[in-house]
Amino acid sequence: MYRSAIFMMFLFTSVACFAQLKPTPRVIKSVTDESMVIDDRGSKLEVFPALRAVRKMSTSGKGIAHSEFTAGKSAPISPRQLGVVFNYAMQVRGYITGEITFKMKDGLQASDWLDKSSYPGLAKLTAPNIYLVVARTPSEFVELTKRLQARTDMEWVEPVVIYGGLRLSPDAR
């Protein structure tokens, strides 16, 4: 009798039971300003013109955190004062320094035909034909990216976006 009871207990505990776990509902953000949206390798990337971020060491001291704050739309972006973007495919925030990399199609060189005043900070990144431009403001970043992507002599255009790191609330600064 005891053997059969123990056998039945083991049998019931070893049988797989399936719990009905429901995923938490995810709120999908919508685009707030369609004019500030660019294509980044097939995903929508919205640039927020009035948000900036600075990198700080996290409170644990083990990583980088980004502290966001509002700024004027014409305030510059740089490695010290990052622009803020939102990637709709990944549903995460990212940060930009204003750098955009691009590769010319074979045999073409940007230094031969690009007007340096129209492409700020134009520099050759690597041989033979990969270049970098640096936008000074978020609106210039969007405009430069769209202008480069519209060109037919480009193999690819990629805005440089930094993902990862913690996001500190404004009162934690």
Kinemage of the C-alpha trace (Angstrom):
@kinemage 1
@onewidth
@group {chain A} dominant
@subgroup {mainchain}
@vectorlist {calphas} color= white
{ca met a 1} P 0.000 0.000 0.000
{ca tyr a 2} L 2.756 2.437 0.987
{ca arg a 3} L 4.729 1.536 -2.105
{ca ser a 4} L 1.839 2.293 -4.390
{ca ala a 5} L 1.138 5.598 -2.590
{ca ile a 6} L 4.790 6.649 -2.875
{ca phe a 7} L 4.817 5.548 -6.525
{ca met a 8} L 1.702 7.635 -7.205
{ca met a 9} L 3.281 10.708 -5.487
{ca phe a 10} L 6.413 10.409 -7.636
{ca leu a 11} L 4.290 9.883 -10.720
{ca phe a 12} L 2.211 13.017 -10.116
{ca thr a 13} L 5.212 15.198 -9.306
{ca ser a 14} L 7.166 14.054 -12.352
{ca val a 15} L 4.347 14.610 -14.843
{ca ala a 16} L 4.811 17.859 -16.710
{ca cys a 17} L 2.155 20.400 -16.001
{ca phe a 18} L 1.804 23.485 -18.076
{ca ala a 19} L 1.065 26.769 -16.436
{ca gln a 20} L -0.811 29.364 -18.366
{ca leu a 21} L 1.688 32.189 -18.244
{ca lys a 22} L 0.661 35.258 -20.135
{ca pro a 23} L 3.324 37.694 -21.326
{ca thr a 24} L 3.160 41.168 -19.900
{ca pro a 25} L 1.564 43.556 -22.363
{ca arg a 26} L 4.133 45.712 -24.092
{ca val a 27} L 3.335 49.282 -24.907
{ca ile a 28} L 4.513 50.088 -28.412
{ca lys a 29} L 5.560 53.725 -28.759
{ca ser a 30} L 4.441 55.703 -31.757
{ca val a 31} L 6.412 58.304 -33.701
{ca thr a 32} L 6.067 61.793 -32.253
{ca asp a 33} L 7.695 63.794 -35.087
{ca glu a 34} L 7.754 62.131 -38.517
{ca ser a 35} L 10.178 64.753 -39.894
{ca met a 36} L 12.855 63.580 -37.425
{ca val a 37} L 12.661 59.890 -38.429
{ca ile a 38} L 15.469 58.246 -40.399
{ca asp a 39} L 16.035 54.710 -41.643
{ca asp a 40} L 18.800 52.833 -39.852
{ca arg a 41} L 19.354 49.502 -41.595
{ca gly a 42} L 15.648 48.896 -42.028
{ca ser a 43} L 14.393 50.183 -38.681
{ca lys a 44} L 12.835 53.526 -37.833
{ca leu a 45} L 15.043 55.747 -35.749
{ca glu a 46} L 13.500 58.912 -34.307
{ca val a 47} L 15.865 61.694 -33.290
{ca phe a 48} L 14.645 63.861 -30.399
{ca pro a 49} L 15.799 67.420 -31.154
{ca ala a 50} L 15.349 68.801 -27.618
{ca leu a 51} L 16.866 65.928 -25.603
{ca arg a 52} L 20.536 65.515 -24.724
{ca ala a 53} L 22.395 63.033 -22.557
{ca val a 54} L 25.715 62.879 -20.764
{ca arg a 55} L 27.619 59.741 -19.867
{ca lys a 56} L 28.302 59.097 -16.206
{ca met a 57} L 29.595 56.227 -14.181
{ca ser a 58} L 26.712 54.254 -12.675
{ca thr a 59} L 26.207 54.419 -8.921
{ca ser a 60} L 27.588 50.896 -8.559
{ca gly a 61} L 30.721 51.987 -10.411
{ca lys a 62} L 30.515 48.996 -12.750
{ca gly a 63} L 29.087 50.573 -15.880
{ca ile a 64} L 28.074 53.621 -17.839
{ca ala a 65} L 24.792 55.417 -17.287
{ca his a 66} L 23.212 58.140 -19.385
{ca ser a 67} L 21.610 61.120 -17.730
{ca glu a 68} L 19.091 62.831 -20.001
{ca phe a 69} L 18.046 66.476 -19.935
{ca thr a 70} L 16.225 68.934 -22.160
{ca ala a 71} L 18.117 71.435 -24.267
{ca gly a 72} L 17.426 73.837 -27.082
{ca lys a 73} L 16.834 72.298 -30.513
{ca ser a 74} L 19.920 74.080 -31.857
{ca ala a 75} L 22.168 72.987 -28.968
{ca pro a 76} L 25.143 71.040 -30.341
{ca ile a 77} L 25.665 67.304 -30.050
{ca ser a 78} L 29.091 65.811 -29.484
{ca pro a 79} L 30.787 62.924 -27.658
{ca arg a 80} L 30.417 64.949 -24.424
{ca gln a 81} L 26.782 65.935 -24.989
{ca leu a 82} L 24.955 63.162 -26.809
{ca gly a 83} L 21.773 63.396 -28.820
{ca val a 84} L 18.925 61.021 -27.916
{ca val a 85} L 17.170 58.691 -30.367
{ca phe a 86} L 14.550 55.955 -30.162
{ca asn a 87} L 14.830 52.761 -32.209
{ca tyr a 88} L 11.299 51.524 -32.949
{ca ala a 89} L 12.388 48.051 -34.073
{ca met a 90} L 14.264 47.338 -30.822
{ca gln a 91} L 12.009 49.592 -28.669
{ca val a 92} L 15.034 51.125 -26.923
{ca arg a 93} L 16.693 54.496 -26.612
{ca gly a 94} L 20.056 55.140 -28.154
{ca tyr a 95} L 22.538 57.999 -28.148
{ca ile a 96} L 24.285 59.782 -31.019
{ca thr a 97} L 27.444 61.859 -31.256
{ca gly a 98} L 26.530 63.205 -34.689
{ca glu a 99} L 28.748 60.800 -36.648
{ca ile a 100} L 27.477 59.201 -39.850
{ca thr a 101} L 29.576 56.673 -41.756
{ca phe a 102} L 29.110 55.790 -45.407
{ca lys a 103} L 30.753 53.741 -48.109
{ca met a 104} L 31.012 54.870 -51.682
{ca lys a 105} L 30.405 52.414 -54.497
{ca asp a 106} L 33.539 50.864 -55.985
{ca gly a 107} L 35.925 53.262 -57.646
{ca leu a 108} L 34.370 56.466 -56.288
{ca gln a 109} L 36.092 58.795 -53.846
{ca ala a 110} L 34.156 61.350 -51.798
{ca ser a 111} L 37.059 63.776 -51.730
{ca asp a 112} L 36.753 64.196 -55.509
{ca trp a 113} L 33.155 65.369 -55.708
{ca leu a 114} L 31.685 66.179 -52.281
{ca asp a 115} L 31.485 69.810 -51.233
{ca lys a 116} L 33.117 69.868 -47.792
{ca ser a 117} L 30.957 72.779 -46.635
{ca ser a 118} L 27.811 70.695 -47.303
{ca tyr a 119} L 29.259 67.682 -45.474
{ca pro a 120} L 30.758 68.925 -42.170
{ca gly a 121} L 33.728 67.043 -40.800
{ca leu a 122} L 34.137 64.947 -43.956
{ca ala a 123} L 37.028 62.577 -43.358
{ca lys a 124} L 38.245 59.319 -44.841
{ca leu a 125} L 37.782 56.622 -42.206
{ca thr a 126} L 39.439 53.641 -43.899
{ca ala a 127} L 40.739 52.766 -47.321
{ca pro a 128} L 39.576 52.514 -49.986
{ca asn a 129} L 36.319 54.462 -49.730
{ca ile a 130} L 34.681 54.562 -46.273
{ca tyr a 131} L 34.029 58.057 -44.962
{ca leu a 132} L 32.698 59.867 -41.913
{ca val a 133} L 30.752 63.108 -41.550
{ca val a 134} L 29.865 64.781 -38.254
{ca ala a 135} L 26.589 66.642 -37.776
{ca arg a 136} L 26.519 69.436 -35.218
{ca thr a 137} L 22.812 69.359 -34.256
{ca pro a 138} L 20.064 66.701 -34.303
{ca ser a 139} L 18.252 68.362 -37.225
{ca glu a 140} L 21.503 68.481 -39.210
{ca phe a 141} L 22.051 64.805 -38.314
{ca val a 142} L 18.666 63.875 -39.803
{ca glu a 143} L 19.176 66.067 -42.871
{ca leu a 144} L 22.677 64.701 -43.590
{ca thr a 145} L 21.573 61.089 -43.131
{ca lys a 146} L 18.608 61.508 -45.479
{ca arg a 147} L 20.722 63.356 -48.068
{ca leu a 148} L 23.410 60.645 -48.035
{ca gln a 149} L 20.823 57.832 -48.177
{ca ala a 150} L 19.150 59.472 -51.196
{ca arg a 151} L 22.373 59.430 -53.229
{ca thr a 152} L 22.676 56.642 -55.796
{ca asp a 153} L 26.467 56.436 -55.557
{ca met a 154} L 26.437 55.166 -51.941
{ca glu a 155} L 26.777 51.490 -51.098
{ca trp a 156} L 25.566 52.044 -47.520
{ca val a 157} L 24.967 54.851 -45.015
{ca glu a 158} L 24.922 54.160 -41.271
{ca pro a 159} L 24.307 56.658 -38.490
{ca val a 160} L 26.488 55.843 -35.477
{ca val a 161} L 24.195 55.009 -32.537
{ca ile a 162} L 25.291 53.952 -29.051
{ca tyr a 163} L 22.991 51.468 -27.328
{ca gly a 164} L 23.233 50.147 -23.803
{ca gly a 165} L 23.998 51.652 -20.477
{ca leu a 166} L 21.545 52.667 -17.827
{ca arg a 167} L 19.239 55.634 -18.101
{ca leu a 168} L 19.193 57.815 -15.015
{ca ser a 169} L 16.080 59.738 -14.133
{ca pro a 170} L 16.475 63.530 -14.247
{ca asp a 171} L 16.248 63.785 -10.449
{ca ala a 172} L 19.093 61.256 -10.034
{ca arg a 173} L 21.609 63.628 -11.639
